Amino acid sequence: MKQTLKLALVMSVSVALPAWAEILDLEKDELKFGFIKLTDMAPLAVAYENGYFEDEGLFVTLEPQANWKVLLDRVIDGELDGAHMLAGQPLAATIGYGTKADIITPFSMDLNGNAITVSNEVWAEMRPNIPSQADGKPVHPISATALKPVVDSYRDQGKPFNMGMVFPVSTHNYELRYWLAAGGIKPGYYSTENVSGQIDAEVLLSVTPPPQMPATLEAGTILGYCVGEPWNQQAVFKGIGVPVVTDYEIWKNNPEKVFGITKAFAEENPNTTLALTKALIRAAIWLDENQNANRAEAVEILARSEYVGADAEVIANSMTGTFEYEKGDTRDVPDFNVFFRYFATYPYASDAVWYLTQMRRWGQIAEGKPDTWYDDVAKSVYRADIYIEAAKLLVEDGMANEADFPWDTDGYRPVTADIIDGIPYDGRTPNAYIDSLPIGLKGNQTVVGNKVQG
């Protein structure tokens, strides 16, 4: 495409800056992106509605997908040029768990945004195990130790305790497993022969598409689930369930979704990849700037049928900095959805490593790997080099502030113990971290048949 100059009025995190932005020489300017109907697809909707894609010379179509597998398959087949993805999907595809394909991400879409919800009946059984505040409301965060006697009772009666998550390599699967295991409940293992994830499980986890979670809970097919918004708040709105813990409480400022493209697309279309990354960064800035001042407008956008299609009131519960655990118990959670703060958009290797440790912990990675393997895979998939180049262009164009990007990072966030069980996570030492977790595979252990060996 011929080089042109275009005037754009742009908002940075702290100041509005008019700027002349130079459009890159694009290899491909008509693109189709996929997404699942969740509030954390917001950067795509905002980049489209605010004209950020067009500012980069891109003509984008956004298309909702039926489920995460269909979405991934369509990116691999080239029917979609890229998509809103589970953070574990590019990693799993690259290492060959499930569908084998070289998928990368140049952009992390958000932090936090999920919760675990249980049915009203299960909540009634859990509630006596949870201490109360002076006002009679439950003390948060709620540990899965409160759920353990309920699960044990079901097992004693010979009844399965079924819970839903959205995909085997989803954040939701790993967060639900982490919460359960931290409370002494076994969520089950995977093996090369048995990919149900239910080997030696006390709670049986299965896949349910996000928009179907509330209806599946109401039908009694599952007793609880882990999902992104607005489908936890929808359970409260409909009076069919109670969110018991957010992922912010499980792991403060945890990584959630990414924007995924094939490695081949990035190599064949380097300028197009930079352009779309620039547009998405601008959308993330807009979503968080001025202390979330634009969130009400974002809620209006997301409520439209072509995006999330849920009631604006339901979406606003979490998107505007609050979260309703049960009717009448609304609490301030200003960081429930983070799109740009805390370097949220940077594709940290340490985020990728955490997903890989959980894949190993539960048997999706069948055998032990050296620490160097985790680092190599993480950095080959989470492409910080592309992100940094896009960020530099935005700063040069006056569209972003230099201070808002982690230029000198080695790709690893500081060690954190802001996790529900207090066990520190250091992405630089993945095997030591895996070994520190009380339930799960360690060292060279493998799952053979229905047993852990080694």
Residue pairs with C-beta under 8 A, 6 or more apart in sequence:
1 23
1 25
1 26
1 29
1 57
2 25
3 22
3 23
3 25
4 23
4 57
5 20
5 21
5 22
5 23
6 20
6 21
6 23
6 55
7 18
7 20
7 21
8 18
8 19
8 20
8 21
8 55
8 397
8 399
9 16
9 18
10 16
10 17
10 18
10 19
10 21
10 282
10 397
10 398
10 399
11 17
11 285
11 286
11 289
12 285
12 289
12 399
12 400
12 401
12 404
13 285
13 288
13 289
13 340
13 400
13 401
13 404
14 289
14 290
14 401
15 401
17 398
17 399
18 398
19 397
19 398
19 399
20 397
20 398
21 55
21 56
21 397
21 399
22 397
23 55
23 56
23 57
23 275
24 56
24 57
24 271
24 272
24 274
24 275
24 393
25 271
26 56
26 57
26 58
26 269
26 271
26 272
26 275
27 268
27 269
27 270
27 271
27 272
28 81
28 269
28 272
29 57
29 58
29 59
29 272
30 59
31 53
31 58
31 59
31 60
31 61
31 81
31 82
31 272
31 276
32 60
32 61
32 62
32 63
32 79
32 80
32 81
33 44
33 60
33 61
33 62
33 63
33 80
33 81
33 82
33 83
33 84
34 62
34 63
34 64
34 65
34 71
34 74
34 75
34 80
34 82
34 83
34 84
35 41
35 44
35 62
35 63
35 64
35 65
35 71
35 83
35 84
35 307
36 64
36 65
36 67
36 68
36 71
36 84
36 209
36 210
37 64
37 210
37 211
37 307
37 308
37 309
37 310
38 84
38 113
38 210
38 228
38 229
38 230
38 231
38 257
38 308
39 113
39 228
39 229
39 230
39 302
39 308
39 315
39 318
39 319
39 337
40 84
40 109
40 110
40 113
40 228
40 229
40 256
40 257
40 337
41 84
41 109
41 257
41 302
41 307
41 308
42 110
42 283
42 287
42 298
42 301
42 302
42 319
42 337
42 339
43 109
43 110
43 259
43 280
43 283
43 284
43 287
43 339
44 62
44 84
44 259
44 280
44 283
45 62
45 298
45 301
45 302
45 307
46 52
46 283
46 286
46 287
46 298
46 301
47 53
47 60
47 279
47 280
47 282
47 283
48 60
48 62
49 301
50 282
50 283
50 286
52 278
52 279
52 280
52 282
52 283
53 59
53 60
53 276
53 279
55 279
55 282
56 275
56 276
56 278
56 279
57 275
58 272
58 275
58 276
58 279
60 276
62 306
62 307
63 80
64 306
64 307
65 71
65 74
65 80
65 83
66 209
67 167
67 209
68 85
68 86
68 89
68 166
68 167
68 170
68 209
69 167
71 80
71 83
71 84
71 85
72 83
72 85
72 89
72 93
72 99
72 101
72 103
72 260
73 99
74 80
74 83
75 81
75 82
75 83
75 85
75 103
75 260
75 261
75 262
76 93
76 99
76 101
76 103
76 262
78 262
81 261
81 265
82 259
82 260
82 261
82 265
82 276
83 259
83 260
84 109
84 257
84 259
85 103
85 105
85 257
85 258
85 259
85 260
86 166
86 167
86 169
86 170
86 171
86 257
86 258
87 105
87 108
87 171
87 255
87 256
87 257
87 258
87 351
87 352
87 355
88 169
88 170
88 171
88 174
88 355
88 359
89 103
89 167
89 169
89 258
89 260
90 103
90 104
90 105
90 258
90 260
90 381
90 382
91 169
91 352
91 355
91 356
91 359
91 377
91 378
91 381
92 98
92 169
92 359
92 364
93 99
93 100
93 101
93 102
93 103
94 101
94 102
94 103
94 104
94 377
94 380
94 381
95 356
95 359
95 365
95 377
97 169
97 359
97 364
97 365
98 168
98 169
101 262
102 262
102 263
102 264
103 260
103 261
103 262
103 263
103 381
104 260
104 261
104 262
104 263
104 266
104 380
104 381
104 382
104 383
104 386
105 258
105 259
105 260
105 261
105 347
105 381
105 382
105 383
106 259
106 261
106 266
106 273
106 277
106 347
106 383
106 386
106 387
106 390
107 258
107 259
107 277
107 280
107 281
107 345
107 347
107 387
108 255
108 257
108 258
108 344
108 345
108 346
108 347
108 348
108 351
108 382
109 256
109 257
109 258
109 259
109 280
109 284
109 339
109 345
110 256
110 257
110 284
110 337
110 338
110 339
110 344
111 253
111 254
111 255
111 256
111 335
111 338
111 339
111 341
111 342
111 344
112 246
112 247
112 248
112 253
112 254
112 256
112 335
112 336
112 337
112 338
113 228
113 229
113 247
113 256
113 257
113 318
113 336
113 337
114 171
114 172
114 175
114 226
114 227
114 228
114 229
114 232
114 246
114 247
114 256
115 226
115 227
115 229
115 232
115 243
115 244
115 245
115 246
115 247
115 323
116 175
116 176
116 179
116 224
116 225
116 226
116 232
116 243
116 244
116 245
117 213
117 217
117 224
117 225
117 226
117 227
117 232
117 235
117 241
117 242
117 243
117 244
118 126
118 147
118 223
118 224
118 241
118 242
118 244
119 217
119 220
119 223
119 224
119 240
119 241
120 239
120 240
120 241
120 242
121 223
122 147
122 150
122 223
122 224
123 241
123 242
123 244
123 326
125 149
125 150
125 153
126 142
126 146
126 147
126 150
126 244
127 138
129 145
129 146
129 147
129 149
130 138
130 139
130 142
130 146
131 138
131 139
132 138
132 139
133 139
137 329
138 325
138 329
140 245
140 249
140 325
140 331
141 245
141 246
141 249
141 250
141 420
142 244
142 245
143 182
143 183
143 420
144 179
144 180
144 181
144 182
144 183
144 184
144 185
145 183
145 184
146 183
146 244
147 180
147 183
147 185
147 244
148 183
148 184
148 185
150 161
151 161
151 185
151 202
151 203
154 160
154 161
155 161
155 202
160 204
161 202
161 203
161 204
161 223
162 203
162 204
162 205
162 206
162 221
162 222
162 223
163 176
163 203
163 204
163 205
163 206
163 222
163 223
163 224
163 225
163 226
164 205
164 206
164 207
164 208
164 213
164 216
164 217
164 222
164 224
164 225
164 226
164 227
165 172
165 173
165 176
165 205
165 206
165 207
165 208
165 225
165 226
165 227
166 172
166 173
166 207
166 208
166 209
166 210
166 226
166 227
166 228
167 173
167 207
168 190
168 195
168 197
168 207
168 364
169 355
169 359
169 364
171 247
171 254
171 255
171 256
171 257
171 355
172 225
172 226
172 227
172 228
173 197
173 205
173 226
174 355
174 358
174 362
175 226
175 247
175 250
175 251
175 254
176 187
176 205
176 225
176 226
177 187
177 205
177 358
177 361
177 362
178 250
178 251
178 358
178 420
179 226
179 245
179 250
179 420
180 186
180 187
180 203
181 187
181 437
181 438
181 439
181 440
182 420
182 421
184 439
185 202
185 203
186 200
186 201
186 202
186 203
186 439
187 197
187 201
187 202
187 203
187 205
187 362
188 196
188 197
188 198
188 199
188 200
188 201
188 202
188 203
188 204
188 205
188 362
189 197
189 199
189 200
189 201
189 362
189 363
189 441
189 447
189 452
190 196
190 197
190 199
190 362
190 363
190 364
190 447
191 199
191 363
191 366
191 446
191 447
191 448
191 449
192 366
193 449
194 447
196 206
197 205
197 362
198 204
198 205
199 363
199 447
199 450
200 450
200 451
200 452
206 222
208 216
208 222
208 225
210 227
210 228
210 231
211 231
213 222
213 225
213 227
213 231
213 234
213 235
214 231
214 234
214 235
214 238
214 240
214 241
216 222
216 225
217 223
217 224
217 225
217 235
217 240
217 241
218 238
218 240
224 241
225 231
226 247
228 256
229 315
229 317
229 318
229 319
229 336
229 337
230 308
230 310
230 314
230 315
230 317
230 318
232 241
232 243
232 318
233 243
233 314
233 315
233 317
233 318
233 323
233 324
234 310
234 314
235 241
235 242
235 243
236 242
236 243
236 317
236 324
236 325
236 326
236 327
237 311
237 313
237 314
239 327
242 325
242 326
243 323
243 324
243 325
243 326
244 325
245 420
246 323
246 333
246 336
247 254
247 256
248 254
248 333
248 335
248 336
249 420
250 419
250 420
251 416
251 418
251 419
251 420
251 425
252 335
252 416
252 418
252 419
253 335
253 338
253 342
253 344
253 418
255 348
255 351
255 354
258 347
258 382
259 276
259 277
259 280
261 273
265 273
266 273
266 383
266 386
273 386
274 386
274 389
274 390
274 393
277 386
277 387
277 390
278 390
278 393
278 394
278 399
280 345
281 340
281 345
281 387
281 390
281 391
281 394
281 400
282 394
282 399
282 400
283 339
284 339
284 340
284 344
284 345
285 340
285 400
285 404
286 294
287 294
287 295
287 298
287 339
287 340
288 338
288 339
288 340
288 341
288 344
289 340
292 320
292 321
292 334
295 316
295 319
295 320
295 321
296 316
296 320
298 319
299 312
299 315
299 316
299 319
299 320
300 312
301 307
302 308
302 310
302 315
302 319
303 309
303 310
303 311
303 312
303 315
308 315
317 323
317 324
317 330
318 333
318 336
318 337
319 336
319 337
321 332
321 333
321 334
321 336
322 330
322 331
322 332
322 333
322 336
323 330
323 331
323 333
323 336
324 330
324 331
325 331
335 341
338 344
339 345
340 404
343 405
343 406
343 409
345 387
346 384
346 387
346 405
346 406
346 409
347 382
347 383
347 384
347 387
348 382
348 384
348 409
348 411
348 412
348 413
348 427
349 375
349 378
349 379
349 382
349 384
349 410
349 411
349 412
349 427
350 378
350 411
350 412
350 413
350 427
350 428
351 382
351 413
351 427
352 377
352 378
352 379
352 381
352 382
353 374
353 375
353 378
353 427
353 430
354 425
354 427
356 365
356 374
356 377
356 378
356 430
357 374
357 430
357 433
357 434
359 365
360 368
360 369
360 430
360 434
360 441
361 434
361 437
361 440
361 441
362 440
362 441
363 441
363 446
363 447
366 446
366 447
367 444
367 446
368 431
368 443
368 444
368 445
369 431
370 431
371 428
371 429
371 430
371 431
374 427
374 430
375 428
378 411
378 427
379 411
382 411
384 409
384 411
388 405
388 407
391 400
391 405
394 400
395 401
395 402
395 405
412 427
412 428
413 427
415 424
415 425
415 426
416 424
416 425
417 423
417 424
417 425
419 425
423 436
423 437
424 433
424 436
425 433
426 432
426 433
427 433
431 443
434 440
434 441
434 442
435 442
435 443
441 447
441 452
443 454
444 454
445 452
445 453
445 454
446 452
446 453
446 454
447 453
